[in-house]
Amino acid sequence: MRVVLGIVAGLVLACLGIVQLASDAFTARVASPQSLPRHIPIGFALRVYGVLDRIAPAPYVETTLAEYEMDRGDLHAAALHALRLPRSPIRNELLGRIAQRQGDASRAFEYFFAAPDIVALRENVERIAKHDPAHAYAVESRIRERLQALRTHPDAVADASWMMARFAEAAAARSSPALRVMWLRRALRNASAAAALSPLSEKYLLVTAGAELRLGDVEAARRWYHRVLAVDPRNSKALAALARLDGTRKR
């Protein structure tokens, strides 16, 4: 019995070693030239993972094969592996990247939104904001609602509010006088929401002060700038703004 157990243990260790070698081969592109992974043929790794894919299609196997197919440009094969993954953020993120590579920005956004992949969503909405800040505001509002529903990204929720304030200000600059005040009020509302969620963030406090100024409430702006200085007494933007406001008041 001890001999049998020893043989079984040896076979298990050998199999694990083969799988580890195959996994190392997939990381060869980021390994140093002298390292072992750079000397393991990718064909060997593909055969090992092909066997695993048939007998035990674990998530790490499908993810690795999807990444490999994406790297070599076979997006159809990459999608087939990604779709075999259980529903998860990893699956959605992979499918989003594949859709993005295929040029389907709308489908990519929906996968990134489901994940949610905050970095990819930010890149998407910043691209929109360059030519249509009002649309970017609406998209960011949807992202914020998603993050609020998850209740796991408080910092990201604050950042979404801050971005909405920025987009609202950009939309105000492009709007008619009749709509400008509406957009400026939206900017203030979202900036102050960000500051409420993260009261020690100087960038949220600064954008709120700026929003107050654009709406003409100088004293409110002054209070926000003093809040910035309470966090960082040497903040150059707040000091410069207060100097300008004091100079204006003296004149």
C-alpha positions in Angstrom: 0.0 0.0 0.0 2.9 2.4 0.8 4.4 1.7 -2.5 1.1 2.4 -4.3 0.6 5.6 -2.4 4.2 6.6 -3.2 3.6 6.0 -6.9 0.4 8.0 -6.8 2.0 10.9 -5.0 4.9 10.9 -7.4 2.5 11.0 -10.4 0.5 13.8 -8.9 3.7 15.8 -8.2 4.9 15.1 -11.8 1.6 16.3 -13.2 1.7 19.4 -11.1 5.2 20.1 -12.2 4.2 19.7 -15.9 1.3 22.1 -15.4 3.6 24.6 -13.7 6.1 24.4 -16.6 3.3 25.0 -19.0 2.0 28.0 -17.0 5.5 29.4 -16.9 5.7 29.2 -20.7 2.7 31.5 -21.1 4.5 34.1 -19.0 7.7 33.9 -21.1 7.1 37.2 -22.8 7.6 39.1 -19.6 10.4 36.9 -18.2 14.1 37.7 -18.5 16.0 36.1 -21.4 18.0 33.8 -19.0 15.0 32.5 -17.1 13.5 29.0 -17.5 10.1 30.2 -18.9 11.9 31.6 -22.0 13.3 28.2 -22.8 10.0 26.3 -22.6 8.4 25.8 -26.0 4.9 27.4 -26.3 3.8 24.3 -28.2 4.4 22.2 -25.1 2.3 24.6 -23.0 -0.5 24.6 -25.5 -0.6 20.8 -25.6 -0.7 20.6 -21.8 -3.4 23.3 -21.5 -5.3 21.6 -24.4 -5.5 18.4 -22.3 -6.6 20.3 -19.2 -9.2 22.1 -21.3 -10.7 18.8 -22.4 -10.6 17.0 -19.0 -10.8 19.8 -16.4 -11.7 23.2 -18.0 -10.9 25.2 -14.8 -11.3 29.0 -14.9 -7.5 29.6 -14.9 -7.1 27.4 -18.0 -9.8 29.2 -19.9 -8.5 32.6 -18.8 -4.9 31.8 -19.8 -5.9 30.4 -23.2 -8.2 33.4 -23.8 -5.3 35.8 -23.0 -3.0 33.8 -25.3 -5.4 33.9 -28.2 -5.9 37.6 -27.7 -2.2 38.2 -27.8 -1.8 36.4 -31.1 -4.8 38.2 -32.6 -7.3 35.3 -32.8 -10.3 37.1 -31.2 -12.8 34.5 -32.1 -10.8 31.8 -30.3 -10.3 34.1 -27.3 -14.1 34.7 -27.1 -14.8 31.0 -27.1 -12.5 30.4 -24.1 -13.9 33.5 -22.3 -17.5 32.3 -22.8 -16.6 29.0 -21.1 -15.8 30.8 -17.9 -18.5 31.1 -15.2 -20.2 34.5 -15.0 -17.8 36.7 -13.1 -16.0 40.0 -13.3 -13.0 38.2 -15.0 -15.3 36.9 -17.7 -16.9 40.2 -18.4 -13.5 42.0 -18.4 -12.1 39.6 -20.9 -15.2 39.8 -23.2 -15.0 43.6 -22.9 -11.4 43.7 -24.0 -12.2 41.3 -26.9 -15.2 43.5 -28.0 -12.9 46.6 -27.8 -10.3 44.9 -30.0 -13.1 44.1 -32.4 -14.1 47.7 -32.6 -17.4 47.2 -30.9 -17.2 50.1 -28.4 -20.9 49.7 -27.3 -20.6 46.0 -26.5 -17.3 46.6 -24.8 -18.8 49.2 -22.6 -21.6 46.9 -21.5 -19.1 44.2 -20.5 -16.9 46.6 -18.6 -20.0 48.0 -16.9 -21.1 44.6 -15.8 -17.6 43.7 -14.4 -17.3 46.6 -13.4 -13.8 47.5 -14.8 -13.5 51.0 -13.5 -10.2 51.8 -15.4 -11.7 50.7 -18.7 -14.9 52.6 -18.0 -13.0 55.8 -17.1 -11.0 55.6 -20.4 -14.3 55.2 -22.3 -16.1 58.1 -20.7 -13.1 60.4 -21.0 -13.1 59.7 -24.8 -16.7 60.7 -25.0 -16.2 63.8 -22.9 -13.7 65.2 -25.5 -16.5 65.8 -28.0 -19.7 65.5 -26.0 -19.4 66.4 -22.2 -23.2 66.3 -21.8 -23.3 62.6 -23.0 -20.3 61.8 -20.8 -22.2 63.2 -17.9 -25.1 60.9 -18.5 -22.8 57.9 -19.0 -20.8 58.7 -15.8 -24.2 59.0 -13.9 -25.0 55.5 -15.0 -21.6 54.3 -13.8 -22.0 56.0 -10.4 -25.4 54.3 -10.0 -23.8 50.9 -10.7 -21.0 51.6 -8.2 -23.5 52.7 -5.5 -25.5 49.5 -6.0 -22.4 47.4 -5.4 -21.6 49.2 -2.1 -18.0 48.1 -2.5 -16.4 51.1 -4.2 -16.9 54.2 -1.9 -13.8 56.0 -3.3 -14.9 55.2 -6.9 -18.4 56.7 -6.2 -16.7 59.9 -4.9 -14.6 60.0 -8.0 -17.6 59.5 -10.3 -19.3 62.5 -8.7 -16.2 64.5 -9.2 -16.0 63.5 -12.9 -19.7 64.4 -13.3 -18.9 67.8 -11.9 -16.1 68.2 -14.4 -18.3 67.1 -17.3 -21.1 69.4 -16.2 -18.7 72.4 -16.2 -17.5 71.5 -19.7 -21.1 71.2 -20.8 -21.9 74.6 -19.3 -19.1 76.1 -21.3 -20.7 74.8 -24.5 -24.3 75.6 -23.6 -26.5 78.5 -24.3 -27.0 81.1 -21.5 -30.4 79.5 -20.7 -28.8 76.1 -20.0 -25.5 77.3 -18.5 -26.8 77.9 -15.0 -28.5 74.4 -15.0 -25.2 72.7 -15.8 -23.3 74.8 -13.3 -25.8 73.8 -10.6 -25.3 70.2 -11.5 -21.5 70.7 -11.3 -21.8 72.2 -7.8 -24.2 69.4 -6.6 -21.9 66.6 -7.8 -18.7 68.3 -6.6 -20.1 68.8 -3.1 -21.4 65.1 -3.1 -17.8 64.0 -3.9 -16.5 66.3 -1.1 -19.0 64.8 1.4 -17.9 61.3 0.6 -14.2 62.2 0.9 -13.9 65.4 3.0 -10.0 65.2 3.0 -9.6 65.1 -0.7 -8.2 68.4 -1.9 -9.2 67.9 -5.5 -12.9 67.5 -4.5 -12.8 70.5 -2.3 -11.1 72.6 -5.0 -13.6 71.7 -7.7 -16.5 72.5 -5.3 -15.0 75.9 -4.5 -14.6 76.6 -8.2 -18.2 75.6 -8.8 -19.4 78.0 -6.1 -17.4 80.8 -7.8 -18.9 80.1 -11.2 -22.3 80.5 -9.7 -21.3 83.8 -8.1 -21.2 82.7 -4.4 -17.9 84.2 -3.4 -18.3 83.6 0.3 -19.2 80.0 -0.2 -16.1 79.5 -2.4 -14.0 81.2 0.2 -15.2 78.7 2.8 -14.3 75.8 0.6 -10.9 77.1 -0.1 -10.3 77.4 3.7 -11.4 73.8 4.0 -8.6 72.9 1.5 -6.1 74.8 3.6 -7.3 72.9 6.7 -6.2 69.8 4.9 -3.0 71.2 3.4 -2.0 74.7 4.6 0.4 75.0 1.7 -2.0 74.2 -1.1 -0.9 76.6 -3.8 -4.2 76.6 -5.7 -6.3 77.5 -2.6 -3.8 80.1 -1.5 -3.8 81.8 -4.9 -7.5 81.7 -5.1 -8.0 83.3 -1.7 -5.4 86.0 -2.6 -7.4 86.8 -5.7 -10.7 86.9 -3.7 -9.1 89.1 -1.0 -7.7 91.4 -3.6 -11.1 91.7 -5.3 -12.8 92.4 -2.0 -10.3 95.2 -1.1 -10.9 96.9 -4.5 
